[in-house]
Amino acid sequence: MSRLIRMDHTGHTEVAEWSADDPASVEAAVTAFRAELDRGFFAIVSTGEGHAEQVHTLPIDAGLVILRRPIAGG
């Protein structure tokens, strides 16, 4: 089971959970993913030990997708 979580003031909130072989759960996760991106969150997926990349579409085969706000400052 794959998970979409949002990092927030509580630590994290599970936004969606899906299984690649369950089209209804994938569709619900994609909808939730898009809604969070529209709210200004970035989506990050681990690409190995100590590495991650930002994604713009929900990678259905990922075990965990993390949503976070942009880092303030500059």
C-alpha positions as CSV (number, residue, x, y, z in Angstrom):
1,M,0.0,0.0,0.0
2,S,1.4,3.4,-1.0
3,R,0.9,6.6,1.0
4,L,0.7,10.3,0.3
5,I,1.5,12.3,3.4
6,R,1.6,16.1,4.0
7,M,4.2,17.5,6.4
8,D,2.4,20.1,8.5
9,H,2.4,21.7,11.9
10,T,1.3,18.4,13.5
11,G,4.3,16.5,12.0
12,H,2.4,14.8,9.2
13,T,-1.0,14.0,7.9
14,E,-1.9,11.1,5.7
15,V,-3.7,12.5,2.7
16,A,-4.3,9.3,0.6
17,E,-3.4,5.7,0.4
18,W,-3.5,3.6,-2.8
19,S,-2.7,0.3,-4.3
20,A,-1.5,0.2,-7.9
21,D,-3.9,-2.7,-8.6
22,D,-7.0,-0.7,-7.3
23,P,-8.0,1.9,-9.9
24,A,-10.4,3.6,-7.6
25,S,-7.8,4.2,-4.9
26,V,-5.3,5.4,-7.5
27,E,-7.8,7.9,-8.9
28,A,-8.6,9.2,-5.4
29,A,-4.9,9.6,-4.7
30,V,-4.2,11.4,-7.9
31,T,-7.1,13.8,-7.2
32,A,-5.8,14.4,-3.7
33,F,-2.3,14.9,-5.0
34,R,-3.4,17.5,-7.5
35,A,-5.4,19.4,-4.9
36,E,-2.4,19.6,-2.6
37,L,-0.1,20.9,-5.5
38,D,-2.8,23.5,-6.2
39,R,-2.6,24.6,-2.6
40,G,1.1,25.3,-3.0
41,F,2.7,22.1,-1.7
42,F,5.7,20.4,-3.4
43,A,5.8,16.7,-3.8
44,I,9.0,14.8,-3.0
45,V,9.9,11.1,-3.6
46,S,13.0,9.4,-2.3
47,T,15.4,8.2,-5.0
48,G,17.8,6.4,-2.7
49,E,19.7,6.8,0.5
50,G,20.0,10.6,1.1
51,H,18.5,11.6,-2.2
52,A,15.1,12.8,-3.3
53,E,13.4,14.5,-6.3
54,Q,10.5,16.7,-6.7
55,V,7.6,15.2,-8.8
56,H,4.7,16.9,-10.6
57,T,2.6,13.8,-11.2
58,L,1.9,11.1,-8.7
59,P,4.3,8.2,-9.2
60,I,1.9,5.3,-8.7
61,D,4.7,2.8,-8.0
62,A,6.2,4.9,-5.2
63,G,5.8,3.6,-1.7
64,L,5.7,7.1,-0.1
65,V,5.2,10.5,-1.5
66,I,5.8,13.5,0.8
67,L,4.1,16.9,0.4
68,R,5.7,19.9,1.9
69,R,5.6,23.7,1.7
70,P,8.4,25.6,0.0
71,I,11.2,26.6,2.3
72,A,10.9,30.3,3.3
73,G,13.7,32.7,3.0
74,G,16.1,33.3,0.2
